[in-house]
Amino acid sequence: MKVSTKTKILEGAREKFNQKGYYRVTIRALAHHLGMQVSNITYHFPTQDKLLRALLDQLFDQLREELAWLKQKEPPSLYDFWVEMKKYRAIRWRYRFFWMEIIQILLAAPKNSSFWNVYQIEKAEALEALVLHWKNQAAPADRLHMAALVPQKMARLIALFDDVLPAQVNIQLPPEESLAEAHGLFAALLLPCMGAEDRERYGEWDVGGDEGGTGGMEEGEKM
């Protein structure tokens, strides 16, 4: 299937922004990277801001899907949560330019900040509800264990899957590295809450591979 020029521009722009940062790439540099004329890009995206808007629309649509999944009526099992968060950690890697310059990008457009503020609040509430659900599933003795660990380890676990500034979680790390740390935190914090099926499958919770959409650096991308 032939890829449209507009799709080529979006994919090339995302790759270049990931390498250099959005504010360090010009339309002319992008045209050179894509091997096309500047006019080919400006035909589809008259300004660089409109090109950024199109990429953010892609990202924000996927974050809305993530939020809807977290807020589903039936709380997911820990295993399902792990698989789904691997998928969305990979998305954060795919659009890492956003987290690299998140403050500037949010300040540049009220629409960006408006979505982001609502998303952050609703996601925090959904994650807190999930933690409470899992905690209530644990045996009484294990709840004491969780209560002692929640303030430190749960905050870090959520941070690895959540949207935080690069100073707190290095967004430059490929997904596998942060997932390896998260895997250890699951064992320390949430193992007491797991049902029999989750406990049995825990050893299969791969921190790499293709399950859940996880992947490392995309072909052709270099840091």
C-alpha distance (Angstrom), angle and dihedral (degrees) to the residues before:
residue distance angle dihedral
M1 . . .
K2 3.78 . .
V3 3.81 115.0 .
S4 3.80 114.2 -131.2
T5 3.79 121.4 -120.8
K6 3.81 89.9 -117.1
T7 3.82 91.3 55.2
K8 3.81 91.0 47.2
I9 3.80 89.7 53.1
L10 3.81 93.2 49.2
E11 3.79 93.5 47.3
G12 3.80 92.7 44.9
A13 3.79 92.0 47.3
R14 3.80 92.4 50.2
E15 3.79 90.8 50.0
K16 3.81 92.7 48.0
F17 3.81 93.8 44.8
N18 3.79 89.1 50.6
Q19 3.78 90.3 53.4
K20 3.80 99.7 43.8
G21 3.79 108.7 11.3
Y22 3.79 125.4 -102.2
Y23 3.80 95.5 -92.8
R24 3.81 92.7 51.4
V25 3.80 96.3 57.0
T26 3.80 124.2 79.7
I27 3.79 127.5 -161.1
R28 3.80 88.3 -112.9
A29 3.82 91.7 53.3
L30 3.78 89.8 47.6
A31 3.80 91.6 50.8
H32 3.81 89.6 52.1
H33 3.81 90.1 48.8
L34 3.81 90.9 51.6
G35 3.79 95.0 41.5
M36 3.79 94.1 -123.5
Q37 3.79 139.8 109.7
V38 3.80 121.5 -86.0
S39 3.80 87.7 -121.4
N40 3.83 89.9 61.1
I41 3.79 88.8 60.6
T42 3.80 97.9 41.3
Y43 3.81 90.6 49.9
H44 3.81 88.3 66.6
F45 3.82 98.2 27.0
P46 3.82 112.4 25.9
T47 3.81 91.5 -168.6
Q48 3.78 135.7 24.4
D49 3.81 88.7 -118.6
K50 3.81 89.7 61.5
L51 3.80 89.8 50.3
L52 3.80 89.8 52.2
R53 3.80 90.2 47.1
A54 3.81 90.8 55.4
L55 3.81 91.9 51.4
L56 3.80 92.2 46.8
D57 3.79 90.2 49.9
Q58 3.81 87.8 56.7
L59 3.80 91.9 48.6
F60 3.80 96.5 43.5
D61 3.82 91.5 49.7
Q62 3.80 89.0 56.8
L63 3.81 91.6 46.7
R64 3.81 89.2 52.3
E65 3.80 88.4 54.4
E66 3.79 89.6 50.5
L67 3.79 91.5 51.0
A68 3.81 91.9 48.6
W69 3.80 89.3 51.8
L70 3.82 92.1 50.9
K71 3.81 91.1 49.3
Q72 3.80 96.3 48.5
K73 3.79 116.1 137.1
E74 3.81 95.9 -113.9
P75 3.84 109.7 54.5
P76 3.82 111.1 -124.1
S77 3.77 122.5 -115.9
L78 3.78 117.5 -107.1
Y79 3.78 90.1 -105.3
D80 3.80 92.2 53.2
F81 3.80 89.7 47.2
W82 3.79 90.2 52.5
V83 3.81 93.4 50.7
E84 3.80 93.2 45.8
M85 3.80 94.2 47.3
K86 3.79 90.2 50.9
K87 3.79 86.4 57.7
Y88 3.79 93.8 51.0
R89 3.79 94.0 42.9
A90 3.80 86.0 58.4
I91 3.82 89.2 52.3
R92 3.80 89.7 54.3
W93 3.78 88.7 53.5
R94 3.79 91.1 48.5
Y95 3.83 91.5 54.2
R96 3.79 97.5 30.7
F97 3.80 93.2 137.0
F98 3.81 86.6 76.9
W99 3.80 93.0 58.7
M100 3.81 91.7 41.5
E101 3.83 90.5 62.3
I102 3.78 101.2 16.8
I103 3.80 97.2 139.0
Q104 3.80 95.1 51.9
I105 3.80 93.0 43.6
L106 3.80 93.6 49.7
L107 3.78 92.9 46.5
A108 3.80 91.9 49.3
A109 3.81 95.2 65.7
P110 3.83 130.4 26.5
K111 3.82 89.3 -149.0
N112 3.81 89.9 62.5
S113 3.79 93.8 49.0
S114 3.79 93.2 44.5
F115 3.80 93.1 55.4
W116 3.78 93.1 41.7
N117 3.80 95.7 51.6
V118 3.81 93.3 50.7
Y119 3.79 92.2 43.5
Q120 3.81 93.4 51.0
I121 3.80 93.4 50.1
E122 3.80 95.0 46.2
K123 3.78 93.2 45.0
A124 3.81 92.8 49.9
E125 3.80 89.6 51.6
A126 3.80 92.0 48.3
L127 3.81 92.6 49.5
E128 3.80 92.3 47.8
A129 3.81 89.7 51.5
L130 3.80 90.7 51.1
V131 3.81 92.7 50.1
L132 3.79 90.1 50.2
H133 3.81 90.4 49.4
W134 3.81 92.1 51.6
K135 3.79 92.3 44.4
N136 3.80 91.3 53.2
Q137 3.79 89.4 53.8
A138 3.80 91.8 58.5
A139 3.80 124.3 93.7
P140 3.85 114.7 -98.9
A141 3.81 93.4 -104.2
D142 3.77 91.2 49.3
R143 3.81 91.2 51.3
L144 3.80 88.1 63.4
H145 3.78 88.5 51.6
M146 3.80 90.1 51.7
A147 3.78 94.0 46.0
A148 3.80 89.8 57.0
L149 3.79 93.4 50.3
V150 3.79 103.6 35.1
P151 3.83 99.1 83.6
Q152 3.81 93.9 57.8
K153 3.78 110.1 20.9
M154 3.79 99.6 35.9
A155 3.78 90.8 50.9
R156 3.80 89.6 53.3
L157 3.79 93.2 44.7
I158 3.79 92.4 52.5
A159 3.80 90.1 45.2
L160 3.79 90.5 58.0
F161 3.80 90.4 57.3
D162 3.78 97.6 30.4
D163 3.78 134.0 77.4
V164 3.78 109.5 -92.6
L165 3.76 135.6 150.3
P166 3.82 117.3 -83.2
A167 3.82 89.4 -113.9
Q168 3.80 88.5 67.8
V169 3.80 100.5 37.8
N170 3.77 119.2 15.9
I171 3.79 103.9 -122.5
Q172 3.80 88.3 -169.7
L173 3.81 90.3 73.1
P174 3.81 114.7 98.4
P175 3.82 113.0 -111.4
E176 3.81 93.7 -104.5
E177 3.81 93.2 64.3
S178 3.79 96.9 53.3
L179 3.80 90.0 40.3
A180 3.80 90.5 55.4
E181 3.79 89.5 57.3
A182 3.80 91.0 44.9
H183 3.81 90.3 52.0
G184 3.81 90.0 58.4
L185 3.79 91.6 47.7
F186 3.79 90.7 52.2
A187 3.78 88.9 55.3
A188 3.82 94.0 48.1
L189 3.78 97.8 42.0
L190 3.77 114.2 22.6
L191 3.80 106.3 29.5
P192 3.84 90.8 93.5
C193 3.80 89.3 58.7
M194 3.77 97.1 51.9
G195 3.76 122.0 111.7
A196 3.79 119.9 -130.1
E197 3.81 93.0 -91.3
D198 3.80 93.6 50.0
R199 3.81 91.3 47.1
E200 3.79 90.6 51.3
R201 3.80 92.4 49.3
Y202 3.80 96.9 42.1
G203 3.79 93.7 95.7
E204 3.81 88.6 57.0
W205 3.81 93.4 55.9
D206 3.75 94.9 116.5
V207 3.80 115.8 -157.6
G208 3.79 92.8 -154.4
G209 3.78 135.4 21.6
D210 3.75 127.7 82.0
E211 3.80 101.9 -66.6
G212 3.75 112.0 117.9
G213 3.80 93.1 13.2
T214 3.79 96.2 -75.2
G215 3.73 117.0 157.9
G216 3.75 139.5 156.7
M217 3.75 127.9 -128.0
E218 3.75 112.5 -23.6
E219 3.75 121.1 -113.3
G220 3.75 111.1 -84.1
E221 3.81 94.4 18.8
K222 3.78 119.9 117.2
M223 3.76 129.6 177.6
